[in-house]
Amino acid sequence: MTARRLNWVLAIALVVMTTIAAVSAGAAVFMLRNPGVIVAATQAFETYPRPLRVALRGQLRARARALAPEIAAYDRARTEMFEAMRARPFDRQRLDAAMADVRAAVTALQAGTHEILADAIEDADPELRRRIELPRRTAIGRYRDFIGR
């Protein structure tokens, strides 16, 4: 291999490694800034036995297109809510309407994901369903942690 070709290979390797490092650092910063998101997502699935989690992931992948409109509606509603929060002059009616849209979008998204969850559980072996655990932390416990009590 010539020196010039080796330089190109090393340059490409450097770009790839730098990109991987940047993505990894971004993920680490996100997790540090948003530990609640990671904990909530983990807790939401850890109550189910591993085989059921695998089935649930499969159901979610299979129905990704069906959930896409609800996810997009939720994203749009949240964007509008945050825009209303930052608006000058502040318009309480706009914010209240945006928050109502977020609640409606969350409800629609939850309905879709609950249907997927129910289908996965319906198809599961009764012994596997018996192993579903109660969440370790209650909603009131998470609320108290959040407000500092």
Buried (B, 14 or more C-beta within 10 A) or exposed (E): EEEEEEEEEEEEEEEEEEEEEEEEEEEEEEEEEEEEEEBEEEEEEEBBBEEBBEBBEEBBEEBEEEBEEBBEBBEEBBEBBEEBEEEEEEEEEBBEBBBEBBEEBBEBBEEBBEBBBEBBBEEBEEEBEEBEEEEEEEEEEBEEEEEEE
